[in-house]
Amino acid sequence: MIGYILGTQPATPLEFWVAVESGQTLRLDDVVKVVAQRPDTAARVEFYGIVDRVQTQYEGAQFDSDTFLAQQGQLPINTSYTAHVRVTRIEPEEELLPPFPGTVVELALGQELKQALYFDSMDKPISAGLMTNGSPAAVNFSFINGEKGAHVNISGLSGVATKTSYMLFLLHSIFNSTALGTAKANTKALIFNVKGEDLFFIDQLNKKAADVAPIYEKINLPAIPFQNVSFRATPKPGVPQIEVNLDQRSEGVTPYLWSIREVCRDRLFSFLFTGEDLERGNLPYLIANVEERLAQLATDNDARDKRLGEPLSGLEVEPYGEDHPKTSIESFSDLIRFLEHQLITEEDQRWLSKNAPATANALIRRLFGIRAEVEHLIRGDLAPDEIARFRLDPLSEPAQVIVADIHRLGERAQKFVVGTILQRLFTQKERQGREPIVMVTLDELNKYAPREGRSPIKSLLTDIAERGRSLGIILIGAQQTASEVERRVVGQAAVRVVGRLDSAEATRPEYNFLTASAKERVLFLKSGSLFIQQPEVPAPILIRFPFPAYATRKEEVQKTAADQARFQKTMKRLG
C-alpha cells in the first residue's frame, strides 16, 4: 500500500488525489492502482493512473514564519504529502464512477503497469525506452506503420532533445522486434543525414556497447549495430571523376546523382525553385510551362533513342547558341543556356507562354543562382549504365537501411535532393501499392514543410502525411519547433515525441496533448529524456532511451581488442 484516496479533494473517474502513507514515497510518473467497489452491487472496479503532480505542505500552519516555529517544536503541525493522479484506464471500462475517499492506493508494477498503460493490449508493441521507474515502455507499431495510424513527429531543442538519436533508436527497435513479422525482410528505412558524417558508422559496434548491453537486455533489444545498411553520398563538385564528397569514410559508400534526361522526363524541374520563388508574380506559371515542355522534349528523346538504339543521359535538341551552336544538353549549364535561348533570345511562345520577358529573366537568374549547388548532381555526359548505378531508388536498393547524405549541400540543393527522391518514391508507391513499407526519417522538417508559403516539396510532404499511410510511406520527422511546420504534416502524426523545449514554444497549441505538468517539465528535460504520446495511452509518458550500441561518430567505433573482449564477456554473462 502506498496511500489512500484523499478525502479533502474531489475524486472523479478521470483524476483523483492520493494521501501518501507515512514512510512511503510517490513520485512523478509513478503508476498506481486502486481497487474499488460499486456501492449498489459491490462489483469490483479497478482504476489505473499515472502521477503527474506531487506536493508536500504543513497542515496547521497559517503564516510563512510558522515554518520556523514548527522546526523549533513550538507549533504542533502535521506534514501533508499528496499526489495527483491522472486516470489512464478503468476496468470494466464502462464503470465511469469515482473512487471513494479512503480507498487503498497501491503501486502498479509488472503486469499491472502494462495493463495501466495499455501495453498489454498492443498488438504490435516495440520498445520505446525506459520509464522513470525503470520499467520498459512500449509504443504500438500499428500506429506507426499505417495499419491503425501512421507517422512519428519529434520536437525539441537542437543538441539537447536528441531528436536524431531517438529516430535511430526507434528504427533499431522496429527492425529488432517481432512487430514486423513476415514483412521484416522487405521493410526499408531511408535516413537523410543532415548533420556531419555521424550516421555513416551506424553499421559498426559502439565501443561502449558493453556498458549499455544490460539496458538493452532489459528492454528486450540486442546491443548490436544496424544490419544491411547502404550508404549514399553526393559526388565531389568541380571534378570530372565521380567520388563521394566525404572526409571520414569512403569505403562502402556509393555516390548518387540524376541525369538531365530524368530530371526533365519525371517533371523534377520545379524542385529547383524555393517557396519564395513560387510566390512571385507569374513565375510559378512559367516554371510549370517550362517543366511540361522539358518533359515532352525528354519523351521525344526517349522515342529517338529507342529508334536509333543510342540511349543518352542528356538531351538532343535543335541547334541553339550564336557563336558555337550546340545540338545537345550535357550539363546543367547547357540546360540553362538552352532555356535562356528559348525564353529570352528567341522568345519562343511555346516555352514563354505569353509571359513577360522580365519573368523569363527572373527564371534564368534563379537557375544561375543554384547552378553551383546542383551542377555536380545533374549530369548529361554519363553512360546509361553509370546513371543506373548512381541512381538513388529506395525500393530498388538491396539494403534494408539507406543513409543518404545531404549535409554538404546548400539549402536549395538539399530541398532538390529530398524532394526528387521522395517524389520518385511517392510515384512508384502509387503504382506499386502499400508493400513494402518505407520509413523516411527527415530532420529539420520546418525547412521542407514550413508553416507559411508554398513549394513542391511542401506539397509533397503534406501529401505523404495525409496519404502515405495507404501507400506504405511512413514519415518519421523531427524539428526544433513544431509551431513552424505545416499543421497538416505535424497533425497527421499518430505518435508525438517531445524533448527539451524553450518556454515560448511550449505554450503553442501544437503541444496541447501535454498535461500542464508535462509542459512545465519539458523546459528542463535532460538529454535523452522525452515525453511520448500515442493514441492508446491517455497520458504522455516520460521515457529515457539508452546510449546507442551502434557508433554514431567515427571516434565511437569499437576498434581495440580490449573493447571487443569486454563486449563479448558482457554478452556471454547476459546469456
Secondary structure, 3 states (H helix, E strand, C coil): CCEEECCCCCCCCCEEEEEECCCCCCCCCCEEEEEEECCCCCCEEEEEEEEEEEEEEEECCCCCCHHHHHHCCCCCCEEEEEEEEEEEEEECCCCCCCCCCCCEEEECCCHHHHHHCCHHHCCCEEEEEEECCCCEEEEEHHHCECCCCECEEEECCCCCCCHHHHHHHHHHHHHCCCCCHHHCCCCEEEEEECCCCHHHHCCCEECCHHHHHHHHHHCCCCCCCCCCEEEEECECCCCCCCCECCCCCCCCEEECCEEHHHHHHCCCHHHHCCCCHHHCCCHHHHHHHHHHHHHHHHHHHHHHHHHHCCCCCCEEEEEECCCCCEEEECEHHHHHHHHHHHHHHCCCHHHHCCCCHHHHHHHHHHHHHHHHHHCCCEECCCCHHHHHHHCCCCCCCCCCEEEEECCCCCHHHHHHHHHHHHHHHHHHHHHHCCCCCEEEEECCHHHHCECCCCCHHHHHHHHHHHHHHHHCEEEEEEECCHHHECHHHHCCCCEEEECCCCHHHHCCHHHCCCCHHHHHHCCCCCCCEEEEECCCCCCCEEEECCCCCECCCHHHECCCHHHHHHHHHHHHHHC
